[in-house]
């Protein structure tokens, strides 16, 4: 019994990957990294020495877009050729099961690439009869399987055996029904909308929730774009900054006062005090395309002289999403963390920090 009990007390493995580049460098991968992280539930940015947001930045936040919650939607509806031709092939369609626990329940996600990822327990997998693979986080006794269906595959046409088998499995052999979060980003093409397409279902439109606040006399670590690892007594490292940001987002005190029983955390040293900092948080089902627009506007913040030396943009993924980056399988274990953070400096150098928990591959 001692080994399992000891493992319960162990801190689960977390992984933080950092890279440095320049926003305008021809080989910069900042936009590609954002696109590859499809399912985002919270976006926050922090601007030191800022009291009022520029109008262009306000406009991006206002235009963050709607998303939809469709209740009791049969999974086979997403593999019909009407849906594929209307949404999957005419833009970027995102779908994610809502209120499902990835380590306990069946779940599904439709990526903008047209890949449908279905994560199911062993019994459901055997009933479906579709080809898949064991979950890489199942352990010795496989209890979960992953089925991937490419809806844009040329072999998945309406008359193909492959399409007929998938449709039969999901509609008749083992019908699966979920509440789905849905969003669609198209390139201006006119046609059907998700609201009209699913009008016979229980569909609700939602706007992401946005909160603004001004932090006064904020103690900030000192760090420099060319010192990712930090420098003793001169600058803090990227990892120290990442931990500090977590404390700021969660409103944790940074002074480690002797009478505080909630937190012993204190701001990394060296540090400085910023008179005011602007904090904005957006929560909902937020598309990568909108995050790229927000990141671009944060970079444009430095087009005119500013007191700020840097800005940050932090993006949290859904803890129970079947995937994190690209098609990498995502598990929950003890937290389900999958998030990334940009630190953009005045000269448009940037740090990109990507973090995952125990049940995830290394971020790209």
C-alpha positions as a Markdown table, in Angstrom:
| # | Residue | x | y | z |
|---|---|---|---|---|
| 1 | Unk | 0.0 | 0.0 | 0.0 |
| 2 | Unk | 2.9 | 2.4 | 0.6 |
| 3 | Unk | 3.7 | 2.9 | -3.1 |
| 4 | Unk | 0.2 | 4.0 | -4.2 |
| 5 | Unk | -0.1 | 6.3 | -1.2 |
| 6 | Unk | 3.3 | 7.8 | -1.9 |
| 7 | Unk | 2.3 | 8.4 | -5.6 |
| 8 | Unk | -0.9 | 10.2 | -4.4 |
| 9 | Unk | 1.3 | 12.7 | -2.5 |
| 10 | Unk | 3.6 | 13.3 | -5.5 |
| 11 | Unk | 3.2 | 16.4 | -7.5 |
| 12 | Unk | 2.1 | 15.5 | -11.0 |
| 13 | Unk | 4.5 | 16.3 | -13.9 |
| 14 | Unk | 4.0 | 19.6 | -15.5 |
| 15 | Unk | 5.9 | 20.8 | -18.7 |
| 16 | Unk | 6.7 | 24.3 | -19.7 |
| 17 | Unk | 8.2 | 25.0 | -23.1 |
| 18 | Unk | 9.6 | 28.4 | -23.9 |
| 19 | Unk | 10.9 | 29.9 | -27.2 |
| 20 | Unk | 12.0 | 33.4 | -28.3 |
| 21 | Unk | 11.6 | 35.1 | -31.6 |
| 22 | Unk | 10.5 | 38.4 | -33.2 |
| 23 | Unk | 6.9 | 39.1 | -34.4 |
| 24 | Unk | 8.0 | 40.4 | -37.8 |
| 25 | Unk | 10.6 | 37.7 | -38.4 |
| 26 | Unk | 9.8 | 35.8 | -41.6 |
| 27 | Unk | 10.2 | 32.5 | -39.8 |
| 28 | Unk | 8.2 | 33.5 | -36.7 |
| 29 | Unk | 5.7 | 30.8 | -35.8 |
| 30 | Unk | 3.5 | 32.8 | -33.4 |
| 31 | Unk | 0.4 | 32.7 | -35.6 |
| 32 | Unk | 0.9 | 29.0 | -36.4 |
| 33 | Unk | 1.1 | 28.2 | -32.7 |
| 34 | Unk | -2.1 | 30.1 | -32.0 |
| 35 | Unk | -3.9 | 28.3 | -34.9 |
| 36 | Unk | -2.8 | 24.9 | -33.7 |
| 37 | Unk | -4.5 | 25.3 | -30.3 |
| 38 | Unk | -8.1 | 25.1 | -31.3 |
| 39 | Unk | -10.2 | 25.1 | -28.1 |
| 40 | Unk | -9.8 | 28.1 | -25.9 |
| 41 | Unk | -11.9 | 29.0 | -22.9 |
| 42 | Unk | -10.2 | 32.1 | -21.5 |
| 43 | Unk | -8.0 | 34.8 | -22.9 |
| 44 | Unk | -6.3 | 37.5 | -20.7 |
| 45 | Unk | -4.0 | 40.3 | -21.4 |
| 46 | Unk | -2.0 | 42.6 | -19.1 |
| 47 | Unk | -0.6 | 46.0 | -20.1 |
| 48 | Unk | 1.5 | 47.8 | -17.5 |
| 49 | Unk | 1.4 | 51.6 | -17.3 |
| 50 | Unk | -1.9 | 51.7 | -19.1 |
| 51 | Unk | -5.0 | 53.5 | -18.0 |
| 52 | Unk | -7.2 | 53.6 | -21.1 |
| 53 | Unk | -7.3 | 51.0 | -24.0 |
| 54 | Unk | -6.7 | 52.2 | -27.6 |
| 55 | Unk | -9.8 | 52.2 | -29.7 |
| 56 | Unk | -8.4 | 49.6 | -32.1 |
| 57 | Unk | -7.9 | 47.2 | -29.2 |
| 58 | Unk | -11.4 | 47.8 | -27.9 |
| 59 | Unk | -12.8 | 47.1 | -31.4 |
| 60 | Unk | -11.1 | 43.7 | -31.5 |
| 61 | Unk | -12.6 | 42.8 | -28.1 |
| 62 | Unk | -16.0 | 44.0 | -29.2 |
| 63 | Unk | -15.8 | 41.9 | -32.4 |
| 64 | Unk | -14.7 | 38.7 | -30.6 |
| 65 | Unk | -17.8 | 37.0 | -32.1 |
| 66 | Unk | -20.5 | 34.7 | -31.0 |
| 67 | Unk | -20.5 | 31.0 | -30.3 |
| 68 | Unk | -23.4 | 28.5 | -29.9 |
| 69 | Unk | -24.5 | 25.9 | -27.5 |
| 70 | Unk | -26.5 | 23.1 | -29.1 |
| 71 | Unk | -28.1 | 20.7 | -26.7 |
| 72 | Unk | -28.8 | 17.0 | -27.3 |
| 73 | Unk | -27.1 | 17.0 | -30.7 |
| 74 | Unk | -26.6 | 13.5 | -32.2 |
| 75 | Unk | -23.0 | 13.0 | -33.3 |
| 76 | Unk | -24.0 | 11.6 | -36.7 |
| 77 | Unk | -25.3 | 15.1 | -37.6 |
| 78 | Unk | -21.6 | 16.3 | -37.9 |
| 79 | Unk | -20.7 | 13.6 | -40.4 |
| 80 | Unk | -23.6 | 14.2 | -42.9 |
| 81 | Unk | -22.5 | 15.6 | -46.2 |
| 82 | Unk | -24.9 | 18.5 | -45.9 |
| 83 | Unk | -23.0 | 19.7 | -42.8 |
| 84 | Unk | -19.6 | 18.9 | -44.3 |
| 85 | Unk | -20.3 | 20.8 | -47.5 |
| 86 | Unk | -22.0 | 23.7 | -45.7 |
| 87 | Unk | -19.5 | 24.4 | -42.9 |
| 88 | Unk | -16.4 | 22.1 | -42.8 |
| 89 | Unk | -15.4 | 22.8 | -46.4 |
| 90 | Unk | -16.4 | 26.5 | -46.5 |
| 91 | Unk | -14.4 | 27.8 | -43.5 |
| 92 | Unk | -13.1 | 26.7 | -40.1 |
| 93 | Unk | -15.7 | 24.8 | -38.1 |
| 94 | Unk | -15.1 | 24.2 | -34.4 |
| 95 | Unk | -17.2 | 21.8 | -32.2 |
| 96 | Unk | -16.5 | 20.6 | -28.7 |
| 97 | Unk | -18.6 | 18.5 | -26.3 |
| 98 | Unk | -19.8 | 20.6 | -23.4 |
| 99 | Unk | -19.8 | 19.4 | -19.7 |
| 100 | Unk | -18.1 | 16.1 | -20.5 |
| 101 | Unk | -15.2 | 14.8 | -18.4 |
| 102 | Unk | -12.5 | 13.5 | -20.6 |
| 103 | Unk | -11.3 | 10.9 | -18.1 |
| 104 | Unk | -14.8 | 9.6 | -17.4 |
| 105 | Unk | -17.2 | 10.3 | -20.2 |
| 106 | Unk | -17.4 | 9.9 | -23.9 |
| 107 | Unk | -16.4 | 13.1 | -25.7 |
| 108 | Unk | -15.9 | 14.5 | -29.2 |
| 109 | Unk | -14.3 | 17.4 | -30.9 |
| 110 | Unk | -14.3 | 18.7 | -34.5 |
| 111 | Unk | -11.1 | 20.4 | -35.5 |
| 112 | Unk | -11.0 | 23.2 | -38.2 |
| 113 | Unk | -8.9 | 20.8 | -40.3 |
| 114 | Unk | -12.0 | 18.7 | -40.7 |
| 115 | Unk | -10.8 | 15.9 | -38.3 |
| 116 | Unk | -13.5 | 14.6 | -36.0 |
| 117 | Unk | -11.9 | 13.2 | -32.8 |
| 118 | Unk | -14.0 | 10.8 | -30.7 |
| 119 | Unk | -12.8 | 9.7 | -27.3 |
| 120 | Unk | -14.8 | 6.8 | -25.9 |
| 121 | Unk | -14.7 | 4.2 | -23.2 |
| 122 | Unk | -14.0 | 0.6 | -24.0 |
| 123 | Unk | -17.7 | -0.6 | -24.1 |
| 124 | Unk | -18.7 | 2.2 | -26.4 |
| 125 | Unk | -15.7 | 1.6 | -28.7 |
| 126 | Unk | -16.6 | -2.1 | -29.0 |
| 127 | Unk | -20.3 | -1.2 | -29.8 |
| 128 | Unk | -19.4 | 1.4 | -32.4 |
| 129 | Unk | -17.2 | -1.0 | -34.4 |
| 130 | Unk | -15.1 | 1.8 | -35.9 |
| 131 | Unk | -11.4 | 1.6 | -36.2 |
| 132 | Unk | -9.4 | 3.5 | -33.6 |
| 133 | Unk | -6.4 | 3.3 | -31.2 |
| 134 | Unk | -6.0 | 2.9 | -27.5 |
| 135 | Unk | -5.6 | 6.1 | -25.5 |
| 136 | Unk | -2.0 | 6.7 | -24.7 |
| 137 | Unk | -3.0 | 7.5 | -21.1 |
| 138 | Unk | -5.0 | 4.3 | -20.4 |
| 139 | Unk | -2.2 | 2.4 | -18.6 |
| 140 | Unk | -1.7 | -1.3 | -18.9 |
| 141 | Unk | -5.4 | -2.1 | -19.1 |
| 142 | Unk | -6.9 | -0.2 | -22.0 |
| 143 | Unk | -10.2 | 1.4 | -20.9 |
| 144 | Unk | -10.4 | 4.3 | -23.5 |
| 145 | Unk | -10.0 | 4.6 | -27.2 |
| 146 | Unk | -9.6 | 7.4 | -29.7 |
| 147 | Unk | -11.4 | 7.3 | -33.1 |
| 148 | Unk | -10.3 | 9.9 | -35.7 |
| 149 | Unk | -12.5 | 10.5 | -38.8 |
| 150 | Unk | -11.3 | 12.8 | -41.6 |
| 151 | Unk | -14.4 | 14.5 | -42.9 |
| 152 | Unk | -12.5 | 16.1 | -45.8 |
| 153 | Unk | -11.0 | 12.8 | -47.0 |
| 154 | Unk | -11.7 | 12.2 | -50.7 |
| 155 | Unk | -12.6 | 8.6 | -49.8 |
| 156 | Unk | -15.4 | 9.9 | -47.5 |
| 157 | Unk | -17.8 | 10.9 | -50.3 |
| 158 | Unk | -21.5 | 10.2 | -49.9 |
| 159 | Unk | -21.5 | 6.9 | -51.8 |
| 160 | Unk | -18.4 | 5.4 | -50.3 |
| 161 | Unk | -18.5 | 2.4 | -48.0 |
| 162 | Unk | -16.4 | 4.3 | -45.4 |
| 163 | Unk | -19.0 | 7.1 | -45.1 |
| 164 | Unk | -21.9 | 4.7 | -45.0 |
| 165 | Unk | -20.3 | 2.6 | -42.3 |
| 166 | Unk | -19.5 | 5.7 | -40.1 |
| 167 | Unk | -23.0 | 7.1 | -40.5 |
| 168 | Unk | -24.6 | 3.7 | -39.7 |
| 169 | Unk | -22.4 | 3.2 | -36.6 |
| 170 | Unk | -23.2 | 6.7 | -35.2 |
| 171 | Unk | -26.8 | 6.8 | -36.2 |
| 172 | Unk | -28.0 | 3.2 | -35.7 |
| 173 | Unk | -25.5 | 0.9 | -34.1 |
| 174 | Unk | -24.4 | 3.1 | -31.2 |
| 175 | Unk | -26.0 | 6.6 | -31.3 |
| 176 | Unk | -24.1 | 9.2 | -29.3 |
| 177 | Unk | -25.7 | 12.4 | -28.2 |
| 178 | Unk | -23.9 | 15.4 | -26.6 |
| 179 | Unk | -24.3 | 19.1 | -25.8 |
| 180 | Unk | -21.9 | 20.9 | -28.2 |
| 181 | Unk | -20.2 | 24.2 | -28.2 |
| 182 | Unk | -20.0 | 25.3 | -31.9 |
| 183 | Unk | -18.4 | 28.1 | -33.8 |
| 184 | Unk | -17.7 | 28.8 | -37.5 |
| 185 | Unk | -15.2 | 31.1 | -39.0 |
| 186 | Unk | -15.7 | 31.6 | -42.7 |
| 187 | Unk | -13.9 | 33.8 | -45.2 |
| 188 | Unk | -16.9 | 36.0 | -46.1 |
| 189 | Unk | -18.8 | 33.4 | -48.1 |
| 190 | Unk | -22.5 | 33.9 | -47.9 |
| 191 | Unk | -24.8 | 31.0 | -47.0 |
| 192 | Unk | -26.2 | 29.1 | -44.1 |
| 193 | Unk | -25.4 | 30.0 | -40.5 |
| 194 | Unk | -25.1 | 27.6 | -37.5 |
| 195 | Unk | -28.2 | 29.2 | -36.0 |
| 196 | Unk | -30.4 | 28.6 | -39.0 |
| 197 | Unk | -28.9 | 25.1 | -39.8 |
| 198 | Unk | -29.6 | 23.8 | -36.3 |
| 199 | Unk | -32.9 | 25.7 | -35.9 |
| 200 | Unk | -34.8 | 22.5 | -35.2 |
| 201 | Unk | -32.4 | 21.7 | -32.3 |
| 202 | Unk | -32.1 | 23.5 | -28.9 |
| 203 | Unk | -29.6 | 26.1 | -30.0 |
| 204 | Unk | -28.5 | 29.2 | -28.0 |
| 205 | Unk | -26.2 | 32.0 | -29.1 |
| 206 | Unk | -23.7 | 33.3 | -26.6 |
| 207 | Unk | -21.3 | 36.2 | -26.5 |
| 208 | Unk | -18.0 | 35.7 | -24.6 |
| 209 | Unk | -17.9 | 37.5 | -21.3 |
| 210 | Unk | -15.4 | 40.3 | -20.9 |
| 211 | Unk | -14.1 | 41.9 | -17.7 |
| 212 | Unk | -11.8 | 44.8 | -17.2 |
| 213 | Unk | -9.9 | 46.0 | -14.2 |
| 214 | Unk | -7.0 | 48.3 | -13.2 |
| 215 | Unk | -4.4 | 47.0 | -10.9 |
| 216 | Unk | -2.8 | 49.6 | -8.7 |
| 217 | Unk | 0.8 | 49.6 | -7.4 |
| 218 | Unk | 1.5 | 46.2 | -9.0 |
| 219 | Unk | 4.8 | 44.6 | -8.0 |
| 220 | Unk | 6.3 | 43.2 | -11.3 |
| 221 | Unk | 9.5 | 41.1 | -11.9 |
| 222 | Unk | 12.2 | 42.7 | -13.9 |
| 223 | Unk | 13.0 | 40.7 | -17.1 |
| 224 | Unk | 14.7 | 41.4 | -20.5 |
| 225 | Unk | 13.9 | 39.9 | -23.9 |
| 226 | Unk | 17.4 | 38.7 | -24.5 |
| 227 | Unk | 17.6 | 36.9 | -21.1 |
| 228 | Unk | 15.2 | 33.9 | -21.3 |
| 229 | Unk | 17.0 | 32.2 | -18.4 |
| 230 | Unk | 17.3 | 35.3 | -16.4 |
| 231 | Unk | 20.5 | 36.8 | -14.9 |
| 232 | Unk | 21.4 | 36.6 | -11.2 |
| 233 | Unk | 20.4 | 39.9 | -9.4 |
| 234 | Unk | 19.7 | 41.5 | -12.8 |
| 235 | Unk | 16.6 | 39.9 | -14.3 |
| 236 | Unk | 14.1 | 37.1 | -13.7 |
| 237 | Unk | 13.7 | 34.0 | -15.9 |
| 238 | Unk | 10.8 | 33.2 | -18.2 |
| 239 | Unk | 9.6 | 30.5 | -15.7 |
| 240 | Unk | 9.6 | 33.0 | -12.8 |
| 241 | Unk | 7.5 | 35.4 | -15.0 |
| 242 | Unk | 5.1 | 32.6 | -15.9 |
| 243 | Unk | 4.5 | 31.7 | -12.2 |
| 244 | Unk | 4.1 | 35.4 | -11.3 |
| 245 | Unk | 1.4 | 35.8 | -14.0 |
| 246 | Unk | -0.5 | 32.8 | -12.6 |
| 247 | Unk | -0.5 | 34.7 | -9.2 |
| 248 | Unk | -1.8 | 37.9 | -10.9 |
| 249 | Unk | -4.6 | 36.1 | -12.8 |
| 250 | Unk | -5.7 | 34.4 | -9.6 |
| 251 | Unk | -5.5 | 37.6 | -7.5 |
| 252 | Unk | -2.9 | 36.0 | -5.2 |
| 253 | Unk | -1.1 | 38.4 | -2.8 |
| 254 | Unk | 2.6 | 39.0 | -3.8 |
| 255 | Unk | 4.0 | 40.2 | -0.5 |
| 256 | Unk | 4.3 | 37.0 | 1.6 |
| 257 | Unk | 3.1 | 38.7 | 4.8 |
| 258 | Unk | 3.7 | 36.8 | 8.0 |
| 259 | Unk | 0.0 | 36.7 | 8.9 |
| 260 | Unk | -1.1 | 35.3 | 5.5 |
| 261 | Unk | -2.2 | 31.7 | 5.7 |
| 262 | Unk | -3.4 | 31.5 | 2.1 |
| 263 | Unk | -0.1 | 32.0 | 0.2 |
| 264 | Unk | 3.6 | 32.3 | 0.9 |
| 265 | Unk | 4.3 | 33.4 | -2.7 |
| 266 | Unk | 6.2 | 36.6 | -3.3 |
| 267 | Unk | 7.2 | 38.4 | -6.4 |
| 268 | Unk | 10.5 | 37.2 | -8.0 |
| 269 | Unk | 13.5 | 39.5 | -7.6 |
| 270 | Unk | 14.6 | 41.8 | -8.9 |
| 271 | Unk | 11.2 | 43.6 | -9.1 |
| 272 | Unk | 9.7 | 47.0 | -9.7 |
| 273 | Unk | 6.4 | 48.6 | -8.8 |
| 274 | Unk | 4.1 | 49.6 | -11.6 |
| 275 | Unk | 1.7 | 52.4 | -10.7 |
| 276 | Unk | -1.2 | 50.9 | -12.7 |
| 277 | Unk | -1.7 | 48.0 | -15.1 |
| 278 | Unk | -4.7 | 47.2 | -17.3 |
| 279 | Unk | -6.1 | 43.7 | -17.1 |
| 280 | Unk | -8.7 | 42.3 | -19.4 |
| 281 | Unk | -10.1 | 38.7 | -19.4 |
| 282 | Unk | -12.4 | 37.2 | -22.0 |
| 283 | Unk | -14.2 | 33.9 | -21.2 |
| 284 | Unk | -16.2 | 31.7 | -23.6 |
| 285 | Unk | -15.5 | 29.6 | -26.7 |
| 286 | Unk | -12.9 | 31.7 | -28.3 |
| 287 | Unk | -11.5 | 31.0 | -31.8 |
| 288 | Unk | -7.8 | 31.1 | -32.7 |
| 289 | Unk | -8.6 | 33.5 | -35.5 |
| 290 | Unk | -9.8 | 36.1 | -33.0 |
| 291 | Unk | -6.8 | 35.5 | -30.7 |
| 292 | Unk | -4.5 | 36.2 | -33.7 |
| 293 | Unk | -6.3 | 39.5 | -34.3 |
| 294 | Unk | -6.0 | 40.4 | -30.6 |
| 295 | Unk | -2.2 | 39.5 | -30.6 |
| 296 | Unk | -1.7 | 41.7 | -33.6 |
| 297 | Unk | -3.3 | 44.7 | -32.0 |
| 298 | Unk | -1.3 | 44.2 | -28.8 |
| 299 | Unk | 1.8 | 44.3 | -31.0 |
| 300 | Unk | 0.5 | 47.5 | -32.6 |
| 301 | Unk | 0.2 | 49.0 | -29.1 |
| 302 | Unk | 3.9 | 49.8 | -29.4 |
| 303 | Unk | 3.6 | 51.7 | -32.7 |
| 304 | Unk | 3.5 | 54.9 | -30.6 |
| 305 | Unk | 5.8 | 55.7 | -27.7 |
| 306 | Unk | 4.6 | 54.0 | -24.5 |
| 307 | Unk | 5.8 | 53.7 | -20.9 |
| 308 | Unk | 5.2 | 50.0 | -21.0 |
| 309 | Unk | 8.2 | 47.8 | -21.7 |
| 310 | Unk | 6.1 | 44.7 | -22.5 |
| 311 | Unk | 2.5 | 43.3 | -22.7 |
| 312 | Unk | 1.3 | 39.7 | -22.1 |
| 313 | Unk | -1.4 | 37.6 | -23.6 |
| 314 | Unk | -2.4 | 34.4 | -21.8 |
| 315 | Unk | -4.7 | 31.7 | -23.4 |
| 316 | Unk | -6.2 | 28.8 | -21.4 |
| 317 | Unk | -7.5 | 25.7 | -23.2 |
| 318 | Unk | -10.5 | 23.6 | -22.0 |
| 319 | Unk | -9.4 | 21.2 | -19.3 |
| 320 | Unk | -11.6 | 18.4 | -20.8 |
| 321 | Unk | -10.9 | 18.8 | -24.5 |
| 322 | Unk | -9.9 | 15.6 | -26.3 |
| 323 | Unk | -6.9 | 17.4 | -27.8 |
| 324 | Unk | -4.6 | 20.2 | -26.8 |
| 325 | Unk | -2.3 | 21.3 | -29.7 |
| 326 | Unk | -3.0 | 20.1 | -33.2 |
| 327 | Unk | -4.3 | 16.5 | -32.8 |
| 328 | Unk | -2.2 | 15.7 | -29.7 |
| 329 | Unk | -4.3 | 13.7 | -27.3 |
| 330 | Unk | -5.2 | 15.5 | -24.1 |
| 331 | Unk | -5.9 | 14.0 | -20.7 |
| 332 | Unk | -7.0 | 15.5 | -17.4 |
| 333 | Unk | -5.3 | 13.5 | -14.6 |
| 334 | Unk | -5.2 | 16.1 | -11.8 |
| 335 | Unk | -5.8 | 19.4 | -13.6 |
| 336 | Unk | -6.1 | 19.2 | -17.4 |
| 337 | Unk | -3.8 | 22.2 | -17.9 |
| 338 | Unk | -3.1 | 23.3 | -21.4 |
| 339 | Unk | -2.3 | 27.0 | -21.9 |
| 340 | Unk | 0.2 | 29.3 | -23.5 |
| 341 | Unk | 1.4 | 32.8 | -22.9 |
| 342 | Unk | 3.0 | 35.5 | -25.1 |
| 343 | Unk | 5.2 | 38.2 | -23.7 |
| 344 | Unk | 5.6 | 40.9 | -26.4 |
| 345 | Unk | 8.4 | 43.4 | -25.8 |
| 346 | Unk | 8.6 | 47.0 | -27.0 |
| 347 | Unk | 11.0 | 46.1 | -29.8 |
| 348 | Unk | 8.5 | 43.3 | -30.9 |
| 349 | Unk | 10.7 | 40.5 | -29.6 |
| 350 | Unk | 8.5 | 37.9 | -27.9 |
| 351 | Unk | 8.6 | 35.0 | -25.6 |
| 352 | Unk | 6.1 | 32.1 | -26.2 |
| 353 | Unk | 5.5 | 29.9 | -23.2 |
| 354 | Unk | 3.4 | 26.7 | -23.6 |
| 355 | Unk | 2.4 | 24.6 | -20.6 |
| 356 | Unk | 0.7 | 21.3 | -20.2 |
| 357 | Unk | 0.0 | 18.8 | -17.4 |
| 358 | Unk | 0.9 | 15.2 | -16.9 |
| 359 | Unk | -1.4 | 13.7 | -19.6 |
| 360 | Unk | -0.1 | 15.6 | -22.6 |
| 361 | Unk | 2.6 | 15.4 | -25.3 |
| 362 | Unk | 5.2 | 18.1 | -25.4 |
| 363 | Unk | 3.8 | 21.2 | -27.1 |
| 364 | Unk | 4.9 | 21.8 | -30.7 |
